[in-house]
Amino acid sequence: MESYIKSADFFRGNDPEEIAKTYGTPLYVYNESIIRKHMKAVAEVITKYPYTANYSVKANTNIHILKMALEEGVNCDAMSIGEIRMLEAAGFPKERIFYVPNNVSEEEMQEAIDRGIMTSCDSLEQLEQYGRLNRGGKCAVRINPGVGAGHHEKVITAGKKTKFGIAEEDIDTIFDICAQYDLTIAGINQHIGSLFMDPEPYLKAVANLLRIARRFPNLEFVDFGGGYGIPYHKLNDEAEYPMEDFKARLVPILDEFVADYGSAPLFKSEPGRYCVAEGSVILGRVHAVKQNAGKKYAGTDIGMNVLVRPSMYDSWHDIEILRDGEVVSRDELQEITVTGNICESGDLLAKDRMLPEIKRGDLACVLDTGAYGYSMCSPYNSRPRPAEVLVCEDGSLKLIRRRETIEDLMAYM
Ligand SMILES: Cc1ncc(COP(=O)(O)O)c(C=O)c1O
């Protein structure tokens, strides 16, 4: 693909240079239509049985995006009281929030219980804590199915090497704790990891969780987790996650379970990235181009504080170069390393990347930044967090989060 922002008409006719000048850089720019399209897709992963998609809001908690989920009929997963509060502020009723925390204090768990929010317990001790706080109550347990999947060790969230979930061999102890505190297990959930393009490991994990589910009587729901990938190498024509094929292959697995179990509980999934990643780019200004020991560097204002994924997970984000609002052609490429403005040698956005010639004053447009982008921003180096702008479906622009200021940073002291 020559240009994603052109082929998706990402800015809906707005001039990205004007957007950058109006709102400043670095800037997260979202496209409402693309986000809604993805939310609609996850809402239809299962149609034969009762099902809800739970958008995993850790990917992006901007309240305007949460409202899109609300409107598209997508429920949500929260990992903290902060995320629960964001969801409540967006208008989500308690029934549409599932709390999937790990290692939380009694106070935090109590707050979720007081708010009437279904909570998943991530360990035997957390289940006991739940029992002490809410004797006679109803909760879920997160199962560690023993196998994980993902694009990086740091995002594999099941299997022998992770902190998450309760192992299958501890299921009898789950029932002991439930008996002790008169608890009902309403649901079981898992999340094997993040960003896979091949549905096979997820399908196996679904079948495996359903095998485990047979040990739990009268489940109200079974939650298979998230992790569906998006093509981060789209400029090199990487294919999309094969959603239709995945959906078709899921049905017989569910059929077999429902026939055995005698009824269909509510099935759930927990996609985060798939909902929002492709619906955002970051616009950043190139402030300096230089040679160091024969290597070319383009220095931008998109530091690791603005987008941490490349530094944290060695993640790839395609970059398009814009000059005077136009995409610079990729016909002639040269090797260059694109960096941010943070005082860290690991502050690299793209290492030894083949890109068109970059000049001072150009805009770097980093693709697929809607998931784990702003939500992982930090004010490191005392650089305020960027602003977020939405390109609405009608093409108008809306500031959906103002830029943080240095005064904001000082306000806590
Ligand atoms: C428990 C849980 N559910 C869902 C998700 C969403 O994953 P993804 O954004 O890959 O779909 C995550 C992310 O790591 C998670 O930890």
The ligand as an ORCA input file, in Angstrom:
! r2SCAN-3c Opt
* xyz 0 1
  C      -7.118     -9.251     30.711
  C      -6.995     -8.608     29.391
  N      -8.043     -8.607     28.565
  C      -7.994     -8.035     27.348
  C      -6.848     -7.408     26.904
  C      -6.850     -6.779     25.547
  O      -5.894     -7.305     24.691
  P      -5.798     -6.807     23.201
  O      -5.654     -5.337     23.237
  O      -4.599     -7.462     22.650
  O      -7.035     -7.235     22.501
  C      -5.727     -7.387     27.720
  C      -4.474     -6.784     27.241
  O      -3.393     -7.182     27.508
  C      -5.796     -7.990     29.011
  O      -4.751     -7.981     29.830
*
